[in-house]
Amino acid sequence: MNSSIPAIIRARVASLAAPDYPLSCASALWRIGLEELCRRGDGRHESGAFLLGTRTGSGSYVRRRVTRFVYYDDLDPHCLDTGVVVFQALGFGPLWQLCRETGLTVVADVHTHPGVARQSDADRRHPMIATSGHIALIVPDFAQKVVNPNELGLYEYAGAHQWRDHSGDRAHRFFYTGMWG
């Protein structure tokens, strides 16, 4: 019985320290993921990744926790050849296979842009996962530095090429990066 007390305390502290955000990621994983995006884009062109993890809840209470980055160019080796992300359908087969093997799901996607993190017309018209509720993150300056959620472009797909914008000041209520992510 005594051995369960530390686990109970850790769970209680985590629930108080990190309220339920729609999307969360441990700060160490977020930092490593952004550094790798910068490396793959050579700090000069776009790169991106699917964010795998767990999903809990339903309806308006869905919570997604990122546990793994899967880089676009590992799934589609030529998707970064033009300097912008052009991900071909052939890359989805390995992605879905990885999800089946790991028991994880795609909880979001992330890609880099030059300058500010605004959604382009191409991003709006061509979501990586065209399912209502999918989250797309855009990192400014080709991820040359680790950024906080309020510096990201943070968009939630609403279907029919419509998006909910959670960027800027709203991001801190939507995306948590920290120790409890």
GUZATOR-814833 format. One record per atom (N, C-alpha, C): atom name; x, y, z. Coordinates in Angstrom, 3 decimals. Layout:
N
CA_X_Y_Z
...
***
This chain:
181
N_0.820_-1.200_0.000
CA_0.000_0.000_0.000
C_0.858_1.254_0.000
N_1.939_1.283_0.779
CA_2.795_2.455_0.834
C_3.399_2.789_-0.526
N_3.648_1.757_-1.358
CA_4.263_2.015_-2.657
C_3.330_2.765_-3.595
N_2.026_2.724_-3.361
CA_1.094_3.430_-4.237
C_0.949_4.902_-3.857
N_1.345_5.289_-2.673
CA_1.208_6.680_-2.238
C_2.003_7.639_-3.128
N_3.277_7.356_-3.455
CA_3.998_8.276_-4.352
C_3.323_8.413_-5.718
N_2.788_7.327_-6.251
CA_2.109_7.392_-7.548
C_0.854_8.255_-7.451
N_0.120_8.132_-6.371
CA_-1.085_8.940_-6.173
C_-0.706_10.415_-6.060
N_0.339_10.717_-5.316
CA_0.785_12.101_-5.148
C_1.231_12.679_-6.491
N_2.027_11.916_-7.263
CA_2.480_12.395_-8.581
C_1.297_12.689_-9.496
N_0.312_11.808_-9.526
CA_-0.863_12.010_-10.376
C_-1.632_13.254_-9.950
N_-1.777_13.468_-8.655
CA_-2.508_14.647_-8.151
C_-1.755_15.934_-8.479
N_-0.436_15.944_-8.279
CA_0.366_17.127_-8.587
C_0.300_17.422_-10.085
N_0.396_16.396_-10.908
CA_0.324_16.588_-12.362
C_-1.019_17.181_-12.764
N_-2.100_16.724_-12.161
CA_-3.416_17.242_-12.535
C_-3.580_18.693_-12.117
N_-2.930_19.106_-11.030
CA_-2.998_20.496_-10.594
C_-2.053_21.382_-11.396
N_-0.864_20.868_-11.712
CA_0.150_21.662_-12.402
C_-0.166_21.843_-13.873
N_-0.755_20.875_-14.498
CA_-1.062_20.935_-15.930
C_-2.537_20.652_-16.154
N_-3.340_21.699_-16.157
CA_-4.760_21.477_-16.420
C_-4.957_20.826_-17.775
N_-6.146_20.342_-18.009
CA_-6.445_19.669_-19.271
C_-6.441_20.662_-20.427
N_-5.435_20.564_-21.256
CA_-5.334_21.353_-22.475
C_-5.760_20.466_-23.648
N_-6.288_21.046_-24.707
CA_-6.605_20.222_-25.868
C_-5.382_19.525_-26.458
N_-4.189_20.144_-26.325
CA_-2.959_19.552_-26.846
C_-1.838_19.811_-25.860
N_-1.033_18.779_-25.592
CA_0.115_18.961_-24.697
C_1.298_18.141_-25.203
N_2.492_18.618_-24.841
CA_3.738_17.952_-25.210
C_4.780_18.274_-24.151
N_5.518_17.275_-23.716
CA_6.594_17.506_-22.760
C_7.603_18.476_-23.364
N_8.092_19.402_-22.555
CA_8.990_20.442_-23.063
C_10.262_19.858_-23.674
N_10.801_18.794_-23.110
CA_12.026_18.198_-23.668
C_11.753_17.622_-25.058
N_10.639_16.934_-25.232
CA_10.281_16.382_-26.541
C_10.035_17.512_-27.538
N_9.356_18.555_-27.127
CA_9.085_19.698_-27.994
C_10.400_20.325_-28.473
N_11.335_20.542_-27.548
CA_12.631_21.138_-27.892
C_13.392_20.261_-28.880
N_13.479_18.980_-28.606
CA_14.193_18.054_-29.494
C_13.517_18.004_-30.865
N_12.192_17.979_-30.870
CA_11.457_17.944_-32.134
C_11.708_19.179_-32.983
N_11.689_20.366_-32.365
CA_11.938_21.597_-33.121
C_13.377_21.674_-33.617
N_14.308_21.230_-32.799
CA_15.715_21.209_-33.242
C_15.880_20.311_-34.462
N_15.196_19.188_-34.477
CA_15.279_18.276_-35.615
C_14.595_18.863_-36.848
N_13.484_19.572_-36.671
CA_12.845_20.244_-37.804
C_13.794_21.269_-38.417
N_14.482_22.016_-37.580
CA_15.442_23.004_-38.076
C_16.571_22.308_-38.834
N_17.079_21.219_-38.287
CA_18.173_20.493_-38.937
C_17.724_19.956_-40.301
N_16.549_19.363_-40.343
CA_16.068_18.776_-41.602
C_15.778_19.846_-42.654
N_15.414_21.038_-42.216
CA_15.182_22.143_-43.141
C_16.420_22.995_-43.353
N_17.527_22.592_-42.721
CA_18.797_23.307_-42.828
C_18.635_24.784_-42.455
N_17.605_25.094_-41.654
CA_17.368_26.468_-41.246
C_17.019_27.392_-42.404
N_16.733_26.796_-43.597
CA_16.510_27.615_-44.791
C_15.272_27.239_-45.583
N_14.674_26.097_-45.299
CA_13.449_25.714_-46.009
C_12.532_24.926_-45.083
N_11.320_24.714_-45.542
CA_10.312_24.064_-44.723
C_10.666_22.612_-44.399
N_10.195_22.185_-43.260
CA_10.236_20.778_-42.865
C_9.001_20.553_-41.989
N_8.715_19.298_-41.686
CA_7.528_19.051_-40.884
C_7.475_17.645_-40.327
N_6.477_17.417_-39.492
CA_6.311_16.117_-38.841
C_4.858_15.920_-38.445
N_4.478_14.655_-38.382
CA_3.224_14.287_-37.737
C_3.545_14.106_-36.265
N_2.637_14.526_-35.411
CA_2.802_14.361_-33.977
C_1.897_13.216_-33.547
N_2.524_12.145_-33.083
CA_1.776_10.970_-32.628
C_1.634_11.021_-31.123
N_0.599_10.387_-30.636
CA_0.391_10.339_-29.203
C_-0.905_9.662_-28.858
N_-1.478_10.115_-27.762
CA_-2.710_9.528_-27.260
C_-3.817_10.565_-27.282
N_-5.017_10.074_-27.406
CA_-6.205_10.930_-27.433
C_-7.171_10.370_-26.406
N_-7.686_11.250_-25.552
CA_-8.673_10.843_-24.556
C_-9.867_11.789_-24.627
N_-10.986_11.336_-24.136
CA_-12.189_12.152_-24.115
C_-12.955_12.057_-25.409
N_-14.023_12.846_-25.489
CA_-14.847_12.868_-26.693
C_-15.557_14.204_-26.782
N_-16.135_14.457_-27.929
CA_-16.856_15.705_-28.139
C_-15.943_16.906_-27.997
N_-16.349_17.874_-27.204
CA_-15.539_19.078_-27.012
C_-14.488_18.887_-25.923
N_-14.418_17.698_-25.356
CA_-13.472_17.425_-24.272
C_-12.352_16.485_-24.726
N_-11.915_16.568_-25.980
CA_-10.829_15.718_-26.475
C_-9.496_16.308_-26.019
N_-8.652_15.464_-25.464
CA_-7.312_15.860_-25.023
C_-6.305_15.009_-25.781
N_-5.297_15.667_-26.341
CA_-4.267_14.986_-27.128
C_-2.913_15.214_-26.472
N_-2.162_14.135_-26.281
CA_-0.834_14.231_-25.675
C_0.188_13.715_-26.676
N_1.123_14.573_-27.075
CA_2.166_14.220_-28.039
C_3.231_13.386_-27.344
N_3.569_12.240_-27.952
CA_4.632_11.400_-27.400
C_5.731_11.099_-28.420
N_5.492_11.499_-29.685
CA_6.483_11.150_-30.714
C_6.325_12.051_-31.942
N_7.455_12.474_-32.505
CA_7.491_13.174_-33.790
C_7.822_12.141_-34.865
N_7.100_12.159_-35.979
CA_7.421_11.331_-37.141
C_7.584_12.298_-38.307
N_8.819_12.452_-38.761
CA_9.172_13.486_-39.729
C_8.700_13.113_-41.130
N_8.146_14.114_-41.817
CA_7.586_13.897_-43.144
C_8.552_13.189_-44.076
N_9.810_13.638_-44.072
CA_10.767_13.078_-45.035
C_11.212_11.659_-44.689
N_10.892_11.166_-43.501
CA_11.118_9.745_-43.203
C_10.031_8.890_-43.854
N_8.867_9.482_-44.090
CA_7.738_8.770_-44.695
C_7.697_8.959_-46.207
N_8.073_10.136_-46.669
CA_8.101_10.487_-48.095
C_9.440_11.181_-48.334
N_10.465_10.435_-48.738
CA_11.833_10.967_-48.830
C_12.005_12.196_-49.727
N_11.077_12.461_-50.626
CA_11.234_13.595_-51.542
C_10.322_14.772_-51.211
N_9.643_14.734_-50.079
CA_8.641_15.756_-49.780
C_9.226_17.136_-49.495
N_10.521_17.230_-49.237
CA_11.146_18.529_-48.953
C_12.015_19.011_-50.105
N_12.021_18.288_-51.215
CA_12.926_18.592_-52.336
C_12.741_19.980_-52.935
N_11.524_20.518_-52.894
CA_11.261_21.814_-53.530
C_11.493_23.001_-52.598
N_11.757_22.735_-51.319
CA_11.917_23.814_-50.348
C_10.659_24.070_-49.539
N_9.524_23.593_-50.042
CA_8.268_23.634_-49.284
C_7.789_22.195_-49.142
N_6.961_21.957_-48.174
CA_6.465_20.601_-47.945
C_5.461_20.235_-49.039
N_5.770_19.147_-49.765
CA_4.850_18.563_-50.742
C_4.795_17.077_-50.410
N_3.895_16.729_-49.500
CA_3.798_15.368_-48.985
C_2.865_14.561_-49.879
N_3.383_13.484_-50.444
CA_2.604_12.641_-51.354
C_1.826_11.574_-50.576
N_0.748_11.110_-51.174
CA_-0.120_10.113_-50.543
C_0.629_8.844_-50.158
N_1.696_8.501_-50.893
CA_2.447_7.272_-50.589
C_3.023_7.283_-49.179
N_3.216_8.447_-48.588
CA_3.753_8.536_-47.232
C_2.768_8.150_-46.148
N_1.479_8.138_-46.477
CA_0.488_7.810_-45.458
C_0.468_6.324_-45.105
N_0.795_5.465_-46.046
CA_0.838_4.025_-45.752
C_1.783_3.716_-44.596
N_3.055_4.144_-44.676
CA_3.970_3.910_-43.552
C_3.510_4.586_-42.254
N_2.860_5.753_-42.365
CA_2.361_6.441_-41.166
C_1.294_5.599_-40.479
N_0.309_5.125_-41.255
CA_-0.763_4.325_-40.648
C_-0.215_3.005_-40.102
N_0.772_2.427_-40.780
CA_1.399_1.198_-40.283
C_2.073_1.446_-38.931
N_2.795_2.564_-38.826
CA_3.448_2.913_-37.566
C_2.417_3.119_-36.457
N_1.310_3.748_-36.774
CA_0.246_3.940_-35.781
C_-0.299_2.598_-35.300
N_-0.520_1.675_-36.228
CA_-1.003_0.332_-35.844
C_0.018_-0.377_-34.956
N_1.297_-0.301_-35.325
CA_2.342_-1.012_-34.575
C_2.538_-0.447_-33.169
N_2.403_0.857_-33.003
CA_2.681_1.497_-31.720
C_1.443_1.707_-30.863
N_0.260_1.615_-31.486
CA_-0.962_1.904_-30.757
C_-1.195_3.402_-30.561
N_-0.399_4.229_-31.231
CA_-0.547_5.681_-31.142
C_-1.417_6.177_-32.288
N_-1.818_7.423_-32.200
CA_-2.620_8.038_-33.244
C_-2.007_9.385_-33.615
N_-2.340_9.899_-34.777
CA_-1.889_11.238_-35.157
C_-2.733_12.231_-34.368
N_-2.088_13.025_-33.522
CA_-2.822_14.004_-32.714
C_-2.696_15.416_-33.286
N_-1.694_15.640_-34.163
CA_-1.499_16.948_-34.789
C_-0.421_16.809_-35.845
N_-0.193_17.886_-36.579
CA_0.987_17.955_-37.436
C_1.645_19.305_-37.216
N_2.917_19.378_-37.559
CA_3.682_20.603_-37.381
C_4.575_20.797_-38.598
N_4.687_22.038_-39.067
CA_5.668_22.327_-40.102
C_6.185_23.747_-39.932
N_7.298_24.027_-40.571
CA_7.960_25.309_-40.409
C_7.658_26.235_-41.581
N_7.747_27.519_-41.312
CA_7.593_28.561_-42.322
C_8.730_29.567_-42.154
N_9.043_30.317_-43.212
CA_9.956_31.452_-43.041
C_9.220_32.575_-42.316
N_9.922_33.388_-41.581
CA_9.275_34.531_-40.931
C_8.204_34.115_-39.957
N_7.060_34.798_-40.019
CA_5.979_34.566_-39.053
C_5.253_33.256_-39.323
N_4.519_32.810_-38.339
CA_3.837_31.508_-38.399
C_2.380_31.690_-38.777
N_2.136_32.083_-40.013
CA_0.762_32.227_-40.499
C_0.435_31.100_-41.458
N_-0.798_30.723_-41.467
CA_-1.263_29.669_-42.354
C_-1.343_30.210_-43.786
N_-0.714_29.515_-44.707
CA_-0.750_29.918_-46.113
C_-2.055_29.456_-46.759
N_-2.333_29.964_-47.963
CA_-3.509_29.494_-48.703
C_-3.413_27.995_-48.956
N_-2.214_27.517_-49.299
CA_-2.023_26.077_-49.538
C_-2.308_25.282_-48.268
N_-1.869_25.785_-47.116
CA_-2.145_25.104_-45.843
C_-3.651_25.020_-45.599
N_-4.352_26.112_-45.858
CA_-5.807_26.138_-45.641
C_-6.534_25.169_-46.568
N_-6.106_25.128_-47.818
CA_-6.796_24.305_-48.811
C_-6.432_22.828_-48.736
N_-5.252_22.520_-48.174
CA_-4.756_21.140_-48.186
C_-4.304_20.700_-46.787
N_-5.248_20.459_-45.877
CA_-4.843_19.990_-44.548
C_-4.138_18.636_-44.643
N_-3.155_18.418_-43.795
CA_-2.445_17.136_-43.793
C_-3.391_15.995_-43.434
N_-4.273_16.223_-42.491
CA_-5.310_15.252_-42.117
C_-6.634_16.020_-42.193
N_-7.436_15.713_-43.187
CA_-8.671_16.469_-43.439
C_-9.836_15.915_-42.635
N_-9.651_15.853_-41.325
CA_-10.680_15.382_-40.413
C_-10.972_16.493_-39.422
N_-12.225_16.795_-39.219
CA_-12.606_17.836_-38.276
C_-11.969_17.568_-36.908
N_-11.376_18.598_-36.332
CA_-10.707_18.480_-35.044
C_-9.202_18.300_-35.145
N_-8.684_18.010_-36.360
CA_-7.232_17.852_-36.512
C_-6.546_19.197_-36.240
N_-5.384_19.137_-35.615
CA_-4.638_20.339_-35.237
C_-3.384_20.455_-36.094
N_-3.162_21.661_-36.615
CA_-1.975_21.959_-37.415
C_-1.208_23.092_-36.739
N_0.075_22.856_-36.499
CA_0.947_23.851_-35.889
C_1.932_24.362_-36.931
N_2.203_25.662_-36.918
CA_3.186_26.250_-37.814
C_4.224_26.961_-36.957
N_5.491_26.631_-37.189
CA_6.602_27.179_-36.422
C_7.287_28.261_-37.258
N_7.520_29.445_-36.685
CA_8.151_30.519_-37.448
C_9.655_30.301_-37.645
N_10.205_31.067_-38.587
CA_11.654_31.155_-38.799
C_12.328_29.799_-38.981
N_11.650_28.890_-39.667
CA_12.174_27.546_-39.934
C_12.672_26.842_-38.674
N_12.050_27.139_-37.540
CA_12.377_26.507_-36.246
C_13.831_26.731_-35.844
N_14.352_27.896_-36.127
CA_15.738_28.189_-35.771
C_15.912_28.424_-34.279
N_14.806_28.521_-33.557
CA_14.850_28.579_-32.094
C_13.603_27.888_-31.557
N_13.679_27.429_-30.340
CA_12.525_26.815_-29.703
C_11.541_27.937_-29.370
N_10.293_27.731_-29.709
CA_9.279_28.760_-29.495
C_8.218_28.302_-28.513
N_7.611_29.263_-27.870
CA_6.498_29.015_-26.963
C_5.211_28.919_-27.776
N_4.165_28.351_-27.208
CA_2.911_28.221_-27.945
C_2.382_29.531_-28.530
N_2.546_30.665_-27.824
CA_1.990_31.921_-28.334
C_2.728_32.451_-29.559
N_3.852_31.852_-29.927
CA_4.592_32.251_-31.123
C_4.233_31.384_-32.335
N_3.437_30.359_-32.125
CA_3.073_29.423_-33.178
C_1.839_29.884_-33.943
N_1.695_29.387_-35.144
CA_0.410_29.386_-35.806
C_-0.261_28.107_-35.343
N_-1.421_28.184_-34.762
CA_-2.076_27.025_-34.165
C_-3.517_26.991_-34.686
N_-3.806_25.981_-35.506
CA_-5.084_25.929_-36.213
C_-5.751_24.577_-36.016
N_-7.065_24.621_-35.848
CA_-7.858_23.403_-35.690
C_-8.808_23.295_-36.873
N_-8.751_22.166_-37.567
CA_-9.576_21.982_-38.758
C_-11.039_21.793_-38.363
N_-11.917_22.561_-39.018
CA_-13.348_22.490_-38.724
C_-14.127_21.788_-39.829
N_-13.424_21.344_-40.886
CA_-14.071_20.717_-42.027
C_-14.374_21.740_-43.108
N_-14.583_21.256_-44.326
CA_-14.939_22.099_-45.471
C_-13.956_23.256_-45.664
N_-12.678_22.997_-45.441
CA_-11.588_23.967_-45.604
C_-11.732_25.185_-44.701
N_-12.386_25.007_-43.562
CA_-12.529_26.052_-42.550
C_-11.671_25.670_-41.345
N_-11.107_26.675_-40.696
CA_-10.193_26.459_-39.579
C_-10.551_27.367_-38.406
N_-10.314_26.874_-37.196
CA_-10.399_27.708_-35.997
C_-8.969_28.121_-35.658
N_-8.753_29.403_-35.478
CA_-7.419_29.939_-35.192
C_-7.236_30.047_-33.675
N_-6.268_29.319_-33.142
CA_-5.953_29.358_-31.709
C_-4.589_30.001_-31.476
N_-4.121_30.799_-32.426
CA_-2.786_31.404_-32.365
C_-2.739_32.572_-31.390
N_-1.515_33.034_-31.137
CA_-1.300_34.224_-30.307
C_-1.664_33.989_-28.863
N_-2.356_34.953_-28.284
CA_-2.709_34.878_-26.860
C_-3.609_33.689_-26.529
N_-4.374_33.204_-27.488
CA_-5.261_32.061_-27.260
C_-4.483_30.747_-27.116
N_-3.274_30.707_-27.645
CA_-2.497_29.459_-27.679
C_-2.196_28.908_-26.294
N_-1.994_29.771_-25.313
CA_-1.669_29.297_-23.961
C_-2.826_28.561_-23.299
N_-4.013_28.729_-23.819
CA_-5.165_27.984_-23.297
C_-5.408_26.708_-24.091
N_-4.683_26.539_-25.178
CA_-4.926_25.413_-26.077
C_-3.779_24.404_-26.100
N_-2.531_24.887_-26.057
CA_-1.360_24.012_-26.211
C_-0.417_24.224_-25.037
N_-0.150_23.144_-24.321
CA_0.743_23.175_-23.166
C_2.043_22.451_-23.494
N_3.167_23.132_-23.277
CA_4.474_22.464_-23.318
C_5.095_22.679_-21.946
N_5.465_21.628_-21.318
CA_6.058_21.746_-19.995
C_6.353_20.380_-19.427
N_6.736_20.402_-18.193
CA_7.158_19.192_-17.501
C_6.071_18.112_-17.489
N_4.815_18.541_-17.394
CA_3.714_17.587_-17.253
C_3.084_17.226_-18.601
N_3.653_17.724_-19.722
CA_3.092_17.448_-21.038
C_3.203_16.020_-21.352
***
